[in-house]
Amino acid sequence: MNPLYRNDTPGTFPDSWYAATTDLPPQRPELRGQMRADVCIIGAGYTGLTAARHLARRGLSVVVLEAHRAGFGASGRNGGQVGTGYNWSQQDLAAKMGDGPAHAVWDLAEDAKSDLRRFVANHAPGAAYRPGVAYGVYGQSSVKKTHQEAEYLHKTYGYDQITPLDRARFHDIVRSPLYAGGTLDMGAGHIHPLRYAVALAKAAEEAGATIYERSEVHQITHGQPAKVQTGRGHVVADHVIIAGNGYLPGIERKVAARVMPINSFICATAPLGDKAAEVLTRDIAVADEKFVVNYYRITEDKRLLFGGRESYSIGFPKDISTALIARMENMFPQIKGVGIDYVWGGTLGITMTRLPALQRIAPNVLSGAGFSGHGVALAGLSGRIMAEAVAGQAERFDAMAALPVPNFPGGAIARAPLLTLAMTWYALRDRLGV
């Protein structure tokens, strides 16, 4: 079934803490009839909206087509963590790509964070960027490896924002008994993701872009120009940017071969009040080394927002709460039994290597997707560098497109069952502590 509708009511934001604490704009009109544009963008998340804003500021005519609402997908549902780098260590990227290309993508990831902080400060103060992401690990070998990576970043890239922490110092901040230590990265941070997405949409429109909602794309006809077809209209455009990520239906084979949708789930507790300090003693976010990663932070109204369960089928499980809450209570037994006010899920795009997949599908068609949990910063940057490439400046696009992202074995058809087997094995390793 189409991932756009399997788990959601059309055009209706999920019942999340994010939606409950965001001033959502009225629904925008649906595309009807024919439009002509310099650029047509498919998807109104971080990638598409950032691309639209930068292209419109350059004076191009831009149409954005969104099947639901701007910020409806992963951009409005995620953990809000603005991470440093990628899902690979920089040492591994350098070994795979070479020192020069690895340095280029490192610089891009740093630009991603800087761009986001600047935008939030100037256009989205309600998104409330806060510095600090802790990374927790479970054994002494992992502590050593994590501390070595921090030293490598400092020595090789001059990145001095990470503090290595032993068990006691980590526990002073993150009050879970499970961690053996980790790091604290003050160059990373966290935001309210839906407020950020709403502000991006507003900024894109103020720059001159037009956003159509409830306008699912059914077909792209390649050519010069290309034609992008919806249910009740179409856009003829000189350039197309595909930015649907995990919510993109199977309309472009080359994207589907590298990017697969999976689901992730988050809960928000009732307000904890003073007990919030029994979970985290600082206003930071936390992620850990589990393959099915646990990620969490305290919200502005003192709730614990906790994510950490994945599924690899298109549909959500019938019960998404029980296993997620059990993970949270295992991590923080001191709040066992606390009330849960919100539970929601969403779909993200992952790749074989869990690195972003930027592709030139055709001479005038670009795609950015597969951010694999690092999209809060990297998705927006991808939109910006695709906008640059459309304008004829492709150096940064080419640098990021060089990340090692192969097709899934079996391509789009066989990717789901093969990946589910692999992910289930890694999830079992998490549970067994292997």
Stockholm file with secondary structure:
# STOCKHOLM 1.0

chainA/1-434         MNPLYRNDTPGTFPDSWYAATTDLPPQRPELRGQMRADVCIIGAGYTGLTAARHLARRGLSVVVLEAHRAGFGASGRNGGQVGTGYNWSQQDLAAKMGDGPAHAVWDLAEDAKSDLRRFVANHAPGAAYRPGVAYGVYGQSSVKKTHQEAEYLHKTYGYDQITPLDRARFHDIVRSPLYAGGTLDMGAGHIHPLRYAVALAKAAEEAGATIYERSEVHQITHGQPAKVQTGRGHVVADHVIIAGNGYLPGIERKVAARVMPINSFICATAPLGDKAAEVLTRDIAVADEKFVVNYYRITEDKRLLFGGRESYSIGFPKDISTALIARMENMFPQIKGVGIDYVWGGTLGITMTRLPALQRIAPNVLSGAGFSGHGVALAGLSGRIMAEAVAGQAERFDAMAALPVPNFPGGAIARAPLLTLAMTWYALRDRLGV
#=GR chainA/1-434 SS CCTTTSSSCTTCCCSCHHHHTSCCCCCCCCCCEEEEEEEEEECCSHHHHHHHHHHHHTTCCEEEECSSCTTCSGGGTSCCEECSSCSSCHHHHHHHHCHHHHHHHHHHHHHHHHHHHHHHHHHCGGGCCEEEEEEEESSHHHHHHHHHHHHHHHHHHCCCCEEEECHHHHHHHBCCTTCCEEEEEEEEEECCHHHHHHHHHHHHHHHTCEEECSCCEEEEECSSSEEEEESSEEEEEEEEEECCGGGCCSSCHHHHTTCEEEEEEEEEESCCGGGGGGTBSSSCEEEESCSSCCEEEECTTSCEEEEEEEECSSSCCSCCHHHHHHHHHHHCGGGTTCCEEEEEEEEEEECTTSSCEEEEEETTEEEEECCTTCHHHHHHHHHHHHHHHHTTCCHHHHHHHTSCCCCCTTHHHHHHHHHHHHHHHHHHHHHHTC
#=GC SS_cons         CCTTTSSSCTTCCCSCHHHHTSCCCCCCCCCCEEEEEEEEEECCSHHHHHHHHHHHHTTCCEEEECSSCTTCSGGGTSCCEECSSCSSCHHHHHHHHCHHHHHHHHHHHHHHHHHHHHHHHHHCGGGCCEEEEEEEESSHHHHHHHHHHHHHHHHHHCCCCEEEECHHHHHHHBCCTTCCEEEEEEEEEECCHHHHHHHHHHHHHHHTCEEECSCCEEEEECSSSEEEEESSEEEEEEEEEECCGGGCCSSCHHHHTTCEEEEEEEEEESCCGGGGGGTBSSSCEEEESCSSCCEEEECTTSCEEEEEEEECSSSCCSCCHHHHHHHHHHHCGGGTTCCEEEEEEEEEEECTTSSCEEEEEETTEEEEECCTTCHHHHHHHHHHHHHHHHTTCCHHHHHHHTSCCCCCTTHHHHHHHHHHHHHHHHHHHHHHTC
//
